């Protein structure tokens, strides 16, 4: 049975605080990491790295929230959010980026193009006199 987060996000997989995992993880749901992972983490859902969590490797998720440490390549098809305790080193491909005061980020950031952006202004009709 999945755990519930305070913000009502459903957590499908939890890597506990005292767990060290070496290898690759693939999931369709949300993953929370409070332990340590060396390897690749791929999920169709969200990835949450808790304050004591650490990942070294490549990650790919819809939304990524980092409160712990992340060293490696990042692909966030939605939002990458770094809270004040985050320490991120690596290159990121993201749709949106939120860095809160106190968070550390070292690396390159590249925005993933949104296909619907070119049509964004077409819905706004403004007539000028």
N, C-alpha and C positions, 0 to 999 in steps of 0.2 A: 504494500500500500504506500502511496506517495506521501511525503511530508508536505506540510503547508508552511510557507514563509509568512512573515508578518505582513508583507504587501500582497498577500493572496496569490503569489506565484506558486504553481504546483512544482514540487521538486520530485523528479522521477528517480534520480541516482545521486547518492551522497558518498563522497570519498572522505571518510572520517579523519579527525585531527591526528590520530596516531597511525595513520595508514600511509605507506610509501608504495606507489604503483609504478612499475617500469613496463612500458609497452604502449599499445594503441587502444583507444576507446572510441567506439562508434555508438551513437544513440539517436533515437528519434525524439527524445524528451529533454527536459531541463536537467542539467547536471550542476551540482554544487560541490566544490572542492575545498575542504578544510584541511586536508593532508597535503602530501607532495606527489606530483606526477612528473615522470620523465618520459616523454614520448609525444604522440599525436592524439589530440582530442577533437573529434568531429561530431557535431550534433546538429540536427535540424531545429532543435529548440534553443534555449538560452543556456549560457554558461556563467556561473557565479563563482568567483574565487574569493573565499572568505578571508578575513583578516590574517589568519594563520596559514592560509593555503598558499601553495607555490606550484607553478607549472614551469617546466623547462622543456620547450619543444614547439610544435606547431599546433595552433588551434583554429577551428573554424566553427562558427555558431551564428545564430540569428542575431542575438544581442549578447554582449559580454559586459559583465560588471566585475570590476577588479577592486578588491579591498586589500589583497595580499600582494604576492610577488609573481611576476610573469616575465620570463625571458624567452624570446623566440618570435616566430612569425604569427601574426594575428589576422584573421579574416572575420569581420563582423558585418554580416549582410544587412544589419539594422544599425544598432547603436553600440559604440564602445564607451563605457562610462567608467571613469577613474575617480574613486572616492578619496578623501584626504589621506588614508593610510596606504594607498596603492603605490607600487614600485614596478614600473613597466619599462623593459628594455627590449627593443626590437622594432621591426617594421610592421606597419599596420595598413590593411586595406579595409576601409570602413565606409558606411553610408553617412553616419552622424558621429560626432565626437563630443563628449562632455568631460572636461577635466576640472575637478573641484580643487579649490585652494588647498595646498599642502601635498597634493599628489605629485609623483615624480614620473616623468615620461621622457625617455631618451630613445630616439630612433626617427624613422621617416614615416610619414603618414600620407596615404594616397586615398582620395575619395573614389568610391565605386560609383560610376555614373548611374543615375536613375533614368530609366527609359521614359518615364512620364514627364520629366522636367521640360522637355521641348514643347509639350502641349499645355503646360501649366498656365501660361498667359492667355491662351485662346479662349478660356471661359470668362475672362474679364473683358467686357465691352465698355469702353469709355469713349463717349462722344465729346469732342471739344467744340466750342462755338467758333 
